[in-house]
Amino acid sequence: MCVSRARAFAALRPLALLALAATLASCATTAKPVKKGPDPMHVAMYGPHPDERFPLPAMDISKVDPKYFRQQVAYQTAEPAGTIVIDTQNRFLYLVQDDGMAMRYGIGVGKAGLEFEGGARIGRKAEWPRWTPTQNMIAREPERNLKWAGGMEPGLTNPLGPRALYLHKDGKDTLFRIHGTSEPWSIGKAVSSGCIRLFNQDIIDLYGRVPTGSRVVVLQHQAPADQPVPMAAADGLTPPAAI
């Protein structure tokens, strides 16, 4: 009798193992994949700045390609350290560093940014600047900009954000700006207005790294990846035709 039961159990054992394997396979195929969120390092990088004049909230970076987040990269260029190089086509701004490196920032490029090319200098820096639309901007979108003809006070809704760098050429304002934005979706894209916009947290970082007088080069055409970025001629600046 015992022998018969042992044989029966032995015969059933393979069937039990098959049933267990099938159950595990079913669990494996029905389990939902874990959704991966932004890297904690980037969440911290674009976190709130409560000590600002107008406390900045955290930036929502969940829908931004991580390649546009601030990072140090290898970068080959003939420009000296301390130069800002703006690659409008690829939506990157580089702050050239020593030893073939650069701090890279993702940017959004407005209409004015696509009409500007060459070399200039940072003629002015401003924290929480006022914004005044140009006559061209008012003529193009009067319903939106006419009410700000006298200037918009600084604040979280100001289009220039918490910091702005003003480019000058031969002592004159070119009307070209590097500034912040509270619209993270616009980073990496061509947008309808403005010049060169960075995340608010990134413009604060860049602002602290560059002094007035720093050289800025705006490139409208991508340089081959295996060649150095050329230096812009001293008189190679083309002011924007319309802002």
Sine and cosine of phi, psi and omega as CSV:
sin_phi,cos_phi,sin_psi,cos_psi,sin_omega,cos_omega
0.00,0.00,-0.75,0.66,0.01,-1.00
-0.87,0.49,-0.62,0.78,0.00,-1.00
-0.90,0.44,-0.64,0.77,-0.01,-1.00
-0.91,0.42,-0.65,0.76,0.01,-1.00
-0.92,0.40,-0.66,0.75,0.00,-1.00
-0.88,0.47,-0.67,0.75,0.02,-1.00
-0.90,0.43,-0.61,0.79,0.00,-1.00
-0.90,0.44,-0.71,0.70,0.02,-1.00
-0.89,0.45,-0.63,0.77,0.01,-1.00
-0.90,0.44,-0.59,0.80,0.00,-1.00
-0.94,0.33,-0.54,0.84,-0.03,-1.00
-0.99,0.16,-0.36,0.93,-0.09,-1.00
-0.86,0.52,-0.72,0.69,0.04,-1.00
-0.87,0.49,-0.59,0.81,0.02,-1.00
-0.92,0.40,-0.62,0.79,0.02,-1.00
-0.91,0.42,-0.65,0.76,0.01,-1.00
-0.91,0.42,-0.64,0.77,0.04,-1.00
-0.90,0.44,-0.65,0.76,0.01,-1.00
-0.90,0.43,-0.65,0.76,0.02,-1.00
-0.90,0.44,-0.69,0.73,0.00,-1.00
-0.88,0.47,-0.66,0.76,0.01,-1.00
-0.90,0.44,-0.64,0.77,0.02,-1.00
-0.89,0.45,-0.71,0.71,0.01,-1.00
-0.89,0.45,-0.65,0.76,0.02,-1.00
-0.90,0.44,-0.64,0.77,0.02,-1.00
-0.89,0.46,-0.67,0.75,0.03,-1.00
-0.89,0.45,-0.64,0.77,-0.05,-1.00
-0.92,0.40,-0.59,0.81,-0.06,-1.00
-0.99,0.15,-0.40,0.92,-0.04,-1.00
-1.00,-0.09,-0.20,0.98,0.00,-1.00
-0.91,0.41,0.70,-0.72,-0.01,-1.00
-0.99,0.17,0.68,-0.74,0.02,-1.00
-0.91,0.41,0.56,-0.83,0.01,-1.00
-0.98,0.22,0.81,-0.59,-0.01,-1.00
-0.98,0.20,0.83,-0.56,-0.04,-1.00
-1.00,0.00,0.78,-0.63,0.01,-1.00
-0.99,-0.10,-0.08,-1.00,0.02,-1.00
-0.87,0.50,0.49,-0.87,0.04,-1.00
-0.87,0.49,0.72,-0.69,0.00,-1.00
-0.82,0.58,-0.53,0.85,0.03,-1.00
-0.89,0.46,-0.67,0.74,0.00,-1.00
-0.96,0.29,-0.57,0.82,0.06,-1.00
-0.87,0.49,-0.68,0.73,0.03,-1.00
-0.92,0.38,-0.64,0.77,-0.02,-1.00
-0.87,0.49,-0.60,0.80,-0.03,-1.00
-0.95,-0.32,0.51,0.86,0.03,-1.00
-0.98,0.19,-0.04,-1.00,-0.07,-1.00
-0.94,0.34,0.44,-0.90,0.10,-0.99
-0.86,-0.50,0.99,0.16,-0.11,-0.99
-0.94,0.35,-0.29,0.96,-0.07,-1.00
-1.00,0.01,0.02,1.00,0.03,-1.00
-0.93,0.36,0.33,-0.95,0.05,-1.00
-0.81,0.59,-0.68,0.74,0.16,-0.99
-0.89,-0.45,0.97,-0.23,-0.12,-0.99
-0.78,0.63,0.83,-0.55,-0.04,-1.00
-1.00,0.07,0.74,-0.67,0.11,-0.99
-0.98,0.21,0.21,-0.98,0.08,-1.00
-0.90,0.43,0.51,-0.86,0.02,-1.00
-1.00,0.01,0.71,-0.71,0.07,-1.00
-0.99,0.17,0.97,-0.25,-0.05,-1.00
-0.97,-0.26,0.18,0.98,-0.12,-0.99
-0.90,0.44,-0.42,0.91,-0.05,-1.00
-0.93,-0.36,0.28,0.96,-0.01,-1.00
-0.97,-0.24,0.71,-0.70,0.06,-1.00
-0.88,0.48,0.81,-0.59,-0.05,-1.00
-0.84,0.55,-0.33,0.94,0.01,-1.00
-0.91,0.41,-0.32,0.95,0.01,-1.00
-1.00,-0.01,0.03,1.00,0.06,-1.00
-0.98,0.20,0.49,-0.87,-0.01,-1.00
-0.85,0.53,0.76,-0.65,-0.01,-1.00
-0.30,-0.95,0.45,-0.89,0.07,-1.00
-1.00,0.04,0.74,-0.67,-0.07,-1.00
-0.69,-0.72,0.34,-0.94,0.16,-0.99
-0.96,0.29,0.70,-0.71,-0.08,-1.00
-0.49,-0.87,0.87,-0.50,-0.04,-1.00
-0.99,-0.14,0.84,-0.53,0.00,-1.00
-0.40,-0.92,0.43,-0.90,0.08,-1.00
-0.99,0.10,-0.13,0.99,0.00,-1.00
-0.97,0.26,0.57,-0.82,0.00,-1.00
-0.97,0.26,0.32,-0.95,0.05,-1.00
-0.84,0.55,0.61,-0.79,-0.03,-1.00
0.99,-0.14,-0.19,0.98,0.03,-1.00
-0.99,0.15,0.63,-0.77,0.15,-0.99
-0.99,-0.10,0.83,-0.56,0.07,-1.00
-0.91,-0.42,0.82,-0.57,-0.04,-1.00
-0.95,-0.33,0.90,-0.43,0.04,-1.00
-0.99,-0.14,1.00,-0.07,-0.11,-0.99
-0.92,0.38,-0.54,0.84,-0.06,-1.00
-0.93,0.36,-0.63,0.78,-0.03,-1.00
-0.99,-0.11,-0.03,1.00,0.08,-1.00
0.91,0.42,0.71,0.70,0.06,-1.00
-0.76,-0.65,0.56,-0.83,0.19,-0.98
-0.89,-0.46,0.77,-0.63,-0.01,-1.00
-0.92,-0.39,0.74,-0.67,0.22,-0.98
-0.98,-0.21,0.95,-0.32,-0.12,-0.99
-0.92,0.40,0.72,-0.69,0.04,-1.00
-0.87,-0.49,0.04,-1.00,0.03,-1.00
-0.96,0.29,0.26,-0.96,0.14,-0.99
0.87,0.49,0.59,0.81,0.09,-1.00
0.94,0.33,0.44,0.90,0.00,-1.00
-0.88,-0.48,0.25,-0.97,0.06,-1.00
-0.42,-0.91,0.47,-0.88,0.19,-0.98
-1.00,0.00,0.84,-0.55,-0.09,-1.00
-0.94,-0.33,0.69,-0.73,0.02,-1.00
-0.82,-0.57,0.63,-0.78,0.13,-0.99
-0.97,0.22,0.55,-0.83,-0.02,-1.00
-0.71,-0.70,0.37,-0.93,0.25,-0.97
-0.95,-0.31,0.62,-0.78,-0.09,-1.00
-0.90,-0.45,0.89,-0.46,0.03,-1.00
-1.00,0.08,0.03,-1.00,-0.04,-1.00
-0.82,0.58,-0.70,0.72,-0.02,-1.00
-0.91,0.42,-0.57,0.82,0.00,-1.00
-0.92,0.40,-0.42,0.91,0.01,-1.00
-1.00,0.02,-0.05,1.00,-0.01,-1.00
-0.92,-0.38,0.34,0.94,-0.14,-0.99
-0.73,-0.68,0.70,-0.71,-0.02,-1.00
-0.44,-0.90,0.62,-0.78,0.08,-1.00
0.86,-0.51,-0.36,-0.93,-0.09,-1.00
-0.94,-0.34,0.55,-0.84,0.03,-1.00
-0.44,-0.90,-0.14,-0.99,0.03,-1.00
-0.75,-0.66,0.45,-0.89,0.13,-0.99
-0.97,0.25,0.96,-0.30,-0.05,-1.00
-1.00,0.03,-0.32,0.95,-0.05,-1.00
-0.38,-0.93,0.57,-0.82,0.12,-0.99
-0.83,-0.56,0.60,-0.80,-0.01,-1.00
-0.60,-0.80,0.71,-0.70,0.13,-0.99
-1.00,-0.07,0.74,-0.67,-0.03,-1.00
0.72,0.69,0.89,0.45,-0.08,-1.00
-0.96,0.27,0.38,-0.92,0.23,-0.97
-0.97,0.26,0.41,-0.91,0.07,-1.00
-0.84,-0.55,0.77,-0.64,0.06,-1.00
-0.81,-0.59,0.87,-0.49,0.02,-1.00
-0.92,0.40,0.55,-0.83,0.06,-1.00
-0.97,0.25,0.20,-0.98,0.04,-1.00
-0.88,0.47,-0.59,0.81,0.04,-1.00
-0.90,0.44,-0.65,0.76,0.01,-1.00
-0.91,0.41,-0.66,0.75,0.00,-1.00
-0.91,0.41,-0.66,0.75,0.01,-1.00
-0.91,0.41,-0.58,0.81,-0.05,-1.00
-0.97,0.24,-0.63,0.77,-0.02,-1.00
-0.70,-0.71,0.93,0.35,-0.08,-1.00
-0.88,0.47,-0.60,0.80,-0.03,-1.00
-0.91,0.42,-0.40,0.92,-0.03,-1.00
-0.99,-0.12,-0.59,0.80,-0.20,-0.98
-0.94,-0.34,-0.31,0.95,-0.09,-1.00
-0.87,0.50,-0.61,0.80,-0.04,-1.00
-0.92,0.39,-0.25,0.97,0.00,-1.00
-0.96,-0.27,0.31,0.95,-0.03,-1.00
-0.85,0.53,-0.51,0.86,0.03,-1.00
-1.00,0.03,0.02,1.00,0.02,-1.00
0.96,-0.28,0.55,-0.84,0.07,-1.00
-0.96,-0.28,0.72,-0.69,0.01,-1.00
-0.91,0.41,0.42,-0.91,0.05,-1.00
-0.87,0.49,0.39,-0.92,0.04,-1.00
0.39,-0.92,0.00,-1.00,-0.07,-1.00
-0.92,0.39,-0.39,0.92,0.00,-1.00
-0.99,-0.11,-0.05,1.00,0.02,-1.00
-0.92,0.38,0.75,-0.66,-0.07,-1.00
-0.87,0.49,-0.38,0.93,-0.01,-1.00
-1.00,0.10,-0.22,0.98,0.03,-1.00
0.96,0.29,-0.41,-0.91,-0.12,-0.99
-0.98,0.17,-0.29,0.96,-0.03,-1.00
-0.55,-0.84,0.44,-0.90,0.08,-1.00
-0.54,-0.84,0.62,-0.78,0.10,-1.00
-0.91,-0.41,0.81,-0.59,-0.09,-1.00
-0.96,-0.28,0.83,-0.56,-0.03,-1.00
-1.00,0.00,0.75,-0.67,0.02,-1.00
-0.86,-0.50,0.45,-0.89,0.06,-1.00
-0.67,-0.74,0.82,-0.58,-0.02,-1.00
0.80,0.59,0.63,0.78,0.05,-1.00
0.98,0.19,0.07,1.00,-0.03,-1.00
-0.91,-0.42,0.58,-0.82,0.04,-1.00
-0.94,0.34,0.82,-0.58,0.01,-1.00
-0.99,0.10,-0.13,0.99,-0.10,-1.00
0.94,0.34,0.21,0.98,0.05,-1.00
-0.99,-0.11,0.74,-0.67,-0.08,-1.00
-0.79,-0.62,0.58,-0.82,0.24,-0.97
-0.93,-0.38,0.85,-0.53,-0.17,-0.99
-0.50,-0.87,0.00,-1.00,-0.01,-1.00
-1.00,-0.02,0.05,-1.00,0.09,-1.00
-0.39,-0.92,0.56,-0.83,0.09,-1.00
-0.98,-0.17,0.24,0.97,0.01,-1.00
-0.93,-0.37,0.99,0.11,-0.09,-1.00
-0.86,0.51,-0.47,0.88,-0.01,-1.00
-0.88,0.47,-0.37,0.93,-0.07,-1.00
-0.99,0.13,-0.20,0.98,0.01,-1.00
-0.95,0.31,0.78,-0.63,-0.06,-1.00
1.00,-0.05,0.05,1.00,-0.07,-1.00
-0.80,-0.60,0.29,-0.96,0.20,-0.98
-1.00,0.01,0.81,-0.59,-0.09,-1.00
-0.89,-0.45,0.18,-0.98,-0.20,-0.98
-0.96,0.27,-0.47,0.88,-0.09,-1.00
-0.61,-0.79,0.20,-0.98,0.02,-1.00
1.00,-0.03,-0.05,-1.00,0.00,-1.00
-0.94,-0.33,-0.99,-0.11,0.01,-1.00
-0.87,-0.50,0.90,-0.44,-0.04,-1.00
-0.93,-0.38,0.62,-0.78,0.05,-1.00
-0.85,-0.52,0.28,-0.96,0.21,-0.98
-0.79,0.61,0.56,-0.83,0.04,-1.00
-0.82,0.57,-0.66,0.75,0.00,-1.00
-0.92,0.40,-0.52,0.85,0.00,-1.00
-0.97,0.25,-0.62,0.79,0.01,-1.00
-0.93,0.38,-0.53,0.85,0.09,-1.00
-0.90,0.43,-0.68,0.73,0.01,-1.00
-0.90,0.44,-0.75,0.66,-0.01,-1.00
-0.89,0.45,-0.67,0.74,-0.01,-1.00
-0.82,0.57,-0.63,0.77,-0.03,-1.00
-0.97,0.25,-0.23,0.97,-0.06,-1.00
-0.99,-0.15,-0.34,0.94,-0.12,-0.99
-0.87,-0.49,0.74,-0.67,0.05,-1.00
-1.00,0.04,0.27,-0.96,0.15,-0.99
-0.86,0.51,0.64,-0.77,-0.05,-1.00
0.99,-0.13,-0.16,0.99,-0.01,-1.00
-0.89,0.46,0.58,-0.82,-0.01,-1.00
-0.98,0.20,0.64,-0.77,0.05,-1.00
-0.78,-0.63,0.73,-0.68,0.04,-1.00
-0.85,-0.53,0.82,-0.57,0.02,-1.00
-0.95,-0.30,0.86,-0.50,-0.01,-1.00
-0.96,-0.29,0.77,-0.64,0.03,-1.00
-0.98,-0.19,-0.14,0.99,-0.02,-1.00
-0.77,-0.63,0.75,-0.66,-0.06,-1.00
-0.90,0.44,0.76,-0.65,0.11,-0.99
-0.99,0.17,0.58,-0.81,0.07,-1.00
-0.81,0.59,0.64,-0.77,-0.09,-1.00
-0.88,0.47,-0.45,0.89,-0.05,-1.00
-0.99,-0.11,0.20,0.98,0.02,-1.00
-0.83,-0.56,0.50,-0.87,0.04,-1.00
-0.90,0.43,0.49,-0.87,0.10,-0.99
-0.95,0.32,0.81,-0.58,-0.06,-1.00
-0.93,0.36,0.43,-0.90,0.09,-1.00
-0.99,0.16,0.66,-0.75,0.05,-1.00
-0.98,0.18,0.62,-0.78,0.02,-1.00
-0.91,0.42,0.45,-0.89,-0.05,-1.00
-0.86,0.51,-0.53,0.85,0.01,-1.00
-0.96,-0.29,0.42,0.91,-0.11,-0.99
-1.00,0.00,0.25,0.97,-0.04,-1.00
-0.99,0.11,0.75,-0.66,0.12,-0.99
-0.93,-0.37,0.96,-0.28,-0.03,-1.00
-0.87,0.49,0.45,-0.89,0.01,-1.00
-0.89,0.45,0.65,-0.76,0.00,-1.00
-0.97,0.26,-0.55,0.83,0.00,-1.00
-0.46,-0.89,0.71,-0.70,-0.01,-1.00
-0.97,-0.24,0.00,0.00,0.00,0.00
